Amino acid sequence: MVEIRARYGRDQLLGIAVPIDEIERPVAELRNQTLFYSIAFLVFALPVYATLIVAWLDRRIAPRRSPFAAVEDD
C-alpha cells in the first residue's frame, strides 16, 4: 500500500492485489527441479567417489614392493 499524492485526495491509499500463485509457482517448480537434479547427481557421484577413496586407501595400505627386488621366473 502506498499513499496517493495530495492532489488526488487526502488520506487516500492505493492497494494492488496480485495472484500470488502466478508469481510463486515458477519459483517453486524451479526449486523442485534443482533439488531433484542435485539429489540425482549425489546418487550417481557418491558411489564413484567412495570407490575412488577405497581404491586410494587400498593402495596406501597394501605392502609395497621394492623396485629393486628380483623378478621371479615361472
N, C-alpha and C positions, 0 to 999 in steps of 0.2 A: 504494500500500500504506500502510495506517495501523495503528498499534498498537491493540490491543483493551485495554480497561480491565483493571486487575489483577484485579478480581473474577471475570473470566471465564478467568483463567489468565495465567501469566507468559510473557513472550516469545512471545506469540501475535500474528500479523499477519493482517490481513484484506485479501484481494485481490479486486478486482472485474474481470471481463472484459466488455468491451462490443464489439459488432460495429462496427469502425471504418468499414466501407463505408456503413453506415446513417447515420453522422454526416457523413462526408466527401462522399458523393455529392451531396446537395443543395447543398453549398457549391461543389463543382466545377461542377455544372450552372449555378448562378447566375453563377459566374466566367466560364464559357464564353459564356453568353448575353450578359453585359455586354460582354465582349470583342468579340463579333460585332456588337452594336449600335454600339459605339464605332468599329469599322472601317467599318461601313456609313455612319455619319454622316460620317466623314472622306472616304470615297469620293464622297459627294454634295456635301459642303460645300467641299472644297478646290478643285474646278474653279470653283465660283461665286466663291469668294474670289479665286482667281487672275484670273478675268475682271474682277472689280471693281478689282483692283490694276492690271492692264494698262490698263483704261479711265481710271483716275485718272492714271497716268503719261502716257498719250497726251494727256490734257487739259493737263497741266503742260508737256509738251514742245512741243505744237502752237504755231505762231506766233499771237500774239494780234492781234486787230483792234482798232483804236481805236474807241471808241463814237461818236466824232465824225466818222468817215470818211464821205465822200459815198457815198450809195447810188446804184449804177449802175442805170439803167433798161434793159430789153431792147428 
